[in-house]
């Protein structure tokens, strides 16, 4: 008898109204938040949902495939520049730029991933960090395209062309609802991916790559596919970000972006979708909230992270799972018999 499996009481079987109320309540809060929050709080929520996209990609690598990659910031910046250049030189609408940024990041990830994935552990991490450094160097020195340190400015806000009319999404509130829709769609796609047979194969690779390969799983191809998909998520996030702030610069390749993505995934809980979503809002909100003390902001942020690490060493995912189990009337028993 396996006592680590969840036990569900008779009253919890069938319809679980508490879970339904919880989900509907969270959806209502998400929809109504801009109506009660201030402008800066709405801005922070938009940034959180933007960073949720590359964080999902990083979670696919770290949480489901077992690969620690620092390259997400490189693909985030690549997606931002791709979207900005398409908007400036081609005049294309946001959906085209968004898809183009994700596609460009995925295409570039293939030749980068082929040699990088031959490496292991520390060597792989250092290699992916090199991609970020190279990306920043290119954005600074390819002046004829990127304008160097001056960057690209006056990038159009997200624009949709419907029935011959052009609809622009301007302002934090409108962008909030756009980011909410994109974030929800990306989360749904990610959920389908990790629960597909391919997702289960990725988990098998994370747990024991040698055993997975002995069972016929082409592990290297799966790892490359995960790397490419993660890059596409990051490129899409970069596109939304650059159309929101209307500026693309080499600063997008700074390590602070990589650090933010890592904190979201590891602090929220690697291998957990709800943990990463929660982590995006918590850690971005914490970082933005501490701007009231600019001199001590990073010190206070670091201290908060230390406290959270000691209190929740596996991130917030176990706590969130426990609350979800309670809402469903599930009791997880430990031990063996």
C-alpha positions in Angstrom: 0.0 0.0 0.0 1.4 3.4 -1.0 0.6 5.9 1.6 2.2 8.8 -0.3 -0.7 8.9 -2.6 -3.4 11.5 -1.8 -6.4 10.4 0.1 -9.7 12.0 -1.0 -12.6 11.9 1.4 -16.1 10.9 0.3 -17.3 14.5 0.6 -14.5 15.7 -1.7 -15.4 13.3 -4.5 -17.4 14.6 -7.4 -18.1 18.3 -7.5 -15.7 20.3 -5.3 -17.4 23.7 -4.8 -14.6 25.2 -2.7 -12.1 24.7 -5.6 -14.6 26.2 -8.0 -15.1 29.2 -5.8 -11.4 29.7 -5.5 -10.8 29.6 -9.2 -13.7 31.9 -10.0 -12.5 34.2 -7.2 -9.0 34.4 -8.6 -10.4 35.0 -12.1 -12.6 37.8 -10.8 -9.7 39.4 -9.0 -7.6 39.3 -12.1 -10.3 40.9 -14.2 -11.2 43.6 -11.7 -7.7 44.4 -10.4 -7.1 47.4 -12.8 -10.4 49.0 -11.6 -9.1 49.3 -8.0 -5.4 49.4 -8.3 -3.3 52.5 -8.9 -1.5 53.2 -12.1 1.9 52.0 -10.8 0.4 48.8 -9.4 -1.2 48.0 -12.7 2.2 48.7 -14.4 3.9 46.2 -12.0 1.2 43.6 -12.8 1.8 44.1 -16.5 5.6 43.6 -16.0 4.9 40.5 -14.0 2.7 39.0 -16.8 5.3 39.8 -19.4 8.1 38.1 -17.4 5.8 35.1 -16.9 6.4 34.2 -20.6 10.2 33.7 -20.4 9.7 32.2 -17.0 7.4 29.5 -18.4 10.2 28.7 -20.9 12.8 28.5 -18.2 10.5 26.3 -16.1 10.3 23.9 -19.1 14.1 23.6 -19.0 14.8 23.7 -15.3 11.6 22.1 -13.8 10.7 19.6 -16.5 13.9 18.7 -18.3 16.5 19.3 -15.6 18.7 21.8 -17.5 19.7 25.1 -15.9 19.9 27.7 -18.7 20.8 31.4 -18.5 20.1 32.1 -22.1 16.5 33.2 -21.7 17.5 36.8 -21.4 19.3 36.5 -24.7 16.2 35.3 -26.5 14.1 37.9 -24.6 16.3 40.6 -26.0 16.3 39.0 -29.5 12.5 38.9 -29.5 12.4 42.5 -28.4 14.7 43.7 -31.1 13.0 41.6 -33.8 9.6 43.0 -32.9 10.9 46.5 -32.8 12.6 46.3 -36.2 9.6 44.8 -37.8 7.4 47.5 -36.4 9.8 50.3 -37.5 10.8 49.1 -40.9 7.9 46.9 -42.0 5.0 48.7 -40.2 3.5 45.3 -39.3 0.8 45.0 -36.6 1.5 43.6 -33.1 0.2 40.0 -33.8 2.6 39.7 -36.7 5.5 41.1 -34.7 4.7 38.9 -31.7 4.7 35.7 -33.9 7.8 36.9 -35.7 9.7 37.5 -32.5 8.8 34.0 -31.1 9.7 32.4 -34.4 13.1 34.3 -34.7 14.0 33.3 -31.2 13.2 29.7 -31.9 15.1 29.7 -35.2 18.3 31.2 -33.6 18.0 28.7 -30.7 18.5 25.7 -33.0 22.1 26.4 -34.1 23.0 27.7 -30.6 21.4 24.7 -28.9 23.0 22.0 -31.1 26.5 22.5 -29.8 25.5 23.8 -26.3 23.5 20.7 -25.5 26.5 18.5 -26.0 27.8 20.1 -22.8 26.7 19.1 -19.3 26.0 20.8 -16.0 28.4 23.7 -15.3 29.8 23.9 -18.8 26.2 24.1 -20.2 25.3 26.9 -17.8 28.5 28.9 -18.7 27.8 28.4 -22.4 24.2 29.8 -22.1 25.6 32.8 -20.2 27.9 33.4 -23.1 24.8 33.7 -25.4 23.6 36.6 -23.3 27.0 38.3 -23.4 27.2 37.8 -27.2 23.7 39.2 -27.6 24.5 42.3 -25.6 27.7 42.8 -27.6 25.8 42.5 -30.9 23.1 45.0 -29.8 25.8 47.5 -28.8 28.1 47.2 -31.9 25.7 46.5 -34.8 25.0 50.2 -34.9 23.5 50.3 -38.4 20.7 48.0 -37.3 20.3 48.4 -33.5 21.7 52.0 -33.2 24.0 50.8 -30.5 23.6 52.2 -27.0 21.1 54.7 -28.3 18.7 51.9 -28.9 15.5 51.9 -30.9 12.8 54.3 -29.7 9.2 55.4 -30.5 8.2 51.8 -31.1 4.5 51.5 -31.7 2.2 50.4 -28.9 0.4 47.1 -29.6 -1.7 47.6 -32.6 -4.4 45.3 -34.1 -5.9 45.7 -37.6 -9.5 44.6 -37.8 -11.7 45.0 -40.8 -9.6 47.8 -42.1 -9.5 49.7 -38.8 -6.5 50.0 -36.6 -6.9 49.5 -32.9 -4.1 50.6 -30.6 -3.7 49.3 -27.1 -2.3 52.2 -25.1 -2.0 52.8 -21.4 -1.4 50.5 -18.5 -5.0 49.3 -18.1 -5.5 48.3 -21.7 -2.0 46.7 -21.8 -2.9 44.9 -18.6 -5.9 43.1 -20.2 -3.8 42.3 -23.3 -1.0 40.9 -21.1 -3.5 39.0 -19.1 -5.0 37.4 -22.2 -1.5 36.5 -23.6 -0.4 35.2 -20.2 -3.5 33.0 -19.8 -3.1 31.6 -23.3 0.6 30.9 -22.8 -0.1 29.2 -19.5 -2.7 27.1 -21.2 -0.4 26.1 -24.0 2.3 25.3 -21.4 -0.1 23.2 -19.4 -1.0 21.1 -22.5 2.6 20.7 -23.4 3.8 19.4 -20.1 0.9 17.0 -19.8 1.3 15.6 -23.3 3.4 12.4 -24.0 6.3 14.7 -24.9 6.0 16.4 -21.6 6.2 13.1 -19.8 9.2 12.2 -21.8 10.9 15.4 -20.6 10.2 14.5 -17.0 11.7 11.1 -17.6 14.8 12.7 -19.0 15.0 14.9 -15.9 14.7 12.0 -13.5 17.1 9.6 -15.3 18.3 10.4 -18.8 20.2 7.1 -19.2 17.2 5.1 -18.3 14.9 7.2 -20.6 17.3 6.7 -23.5 17.5 2.9 -22.9 13.7 2.9 -23.2 13.9 4.4 -26.7 13.4 8.1 -25.9 15.6 10.3 -28.2 16.8 12.3 -25.2 19.0 14.8 -27.2 16.3 15.7 -29.6 13.8 16.2 -26.7 16.3 18.4 -24.9 16.9 20.5 -28.1 13.1 20.8 -28.6 12.7 22.0 -25.1 15.5 24.6 -25.6 13.9 25.9 -28.8 10.4 26.1 -27.2 11.8 27.9 -24.2 13.4 30.4 -26.5 10.1 31.0 -28.3 8.4 31.8 -25.0 11.2 34.2 -24.2 11.0 35.9 -27.6 7.3 36.3 -27.3 7.8 38.0 -23.9 10.4 40.3 -25.4 8.0 41.4 -28.1 5.2 42.3 -25.6 7.8 44.1 -23.4 9.2 46.3 -26.2 5.8 47.3 -27.4 4.8 48.2 -23.9 7.8 50.4 -23.0 8.4 51.5 -26.7 12.1 51.3 -26.4 14.7 48.5 -27.2 18.2 48.9 -25.9 21.2 46.7 -25.0 20.1 47.0 -21.3 17.6 44.2 -22.1 20.5 41.7 -22.1 21.6 42.7 -18.6 21.9 39.9 -16.0 19.1 41.5 -13.9 16.7 40.0 -16.5 18.2 36.6 -16.2 18.2 36.8 -12.4 14.5 37.9 -12.4 13.5 34.9 -14.5 15.5 32.5 -12.3 14.0 33.9 -9.1 10.5 33.6 -10.5 11.0 29.9 -11.4 13.1 28.8 -8.4 11.2 30.9 -5.9 7.8 30.0 -7.2 8.7 26.3 -7.5 10.5 24.6 -10.5 8.2 22.1 -12.2 5.0 23.8 -11.0 2.9 26.0 -13.3 0.9 27.6 -10.4 4.2 28.2 -8.5 5.7 30.1 -11.5 2.6 32.2 -12.0 2.5 33.0 -8.3 6.3 33.7 -8.3 5.9 36.1 -11.2 3.5 38.3 -9.4 5.2 38.0 -6.0 8.8 38.6 -6.9 8.2 41.3 -9.6 5.7 43.0 -7.2 8.2 42.8 -4.4 11.0 44.3 -6.6 8.7 47.1 -7.8 7.3 47.8 -4.4 10.8 48.3 -2.9 11.4 51.2 -5.3 10.1 53.4 -2.5 13.6 53.0 -1.0 15.9 53.3 -4.0 19.1 53.5 -2.0 18.3 50.3 -0.1 16.1 48.6 -2.7 18.4 45.8 -3.8 19.7 45.1 -0.2 16.1 44.8 1.0 15.2 42.6 -1.9 18.2 40.3 -1.3 17.3 40.0 2.4 13.7 39.2 1.5 14.9 36.5 -0.9 17.2 35.0 1.9 14.3 34.8 4.3 12.0 33.2 1.7 14.7 30.6 0.7 15.1 29.5 4.4 11.4 29.4 4.9 10.5 27.8 1.6 13.6 26.0 0.2 11.5 24.3 -2.5 9.7 27.5 -3.5 6.0 28.2 -2.9 4.8 25.3 -5.0 4.4 22.8 -2.0 2.5 25.4 0.0 0.2 26.2 -3.0 -0.3 22.4 -3.6 -1.2 22.0 0.1 -3.8 24.8 -0.1 -5.3 23.3 -3.3 -5.5 19.8 -1.7 -7.3 21.3 1.3 -9.8 23.0 -1.0 -10.4 19.7 -2.7 -10.8 17.8 0.6 -7.6 15.8 -0.1 -5.3 14.7 2.7 -1.8 13.5 1.7 -0.5 10.8 4.1 3.2 10.2 4.5 4.9 7.0 5.5 4.7 3.4 4.3 3.0 0.3 5.2 
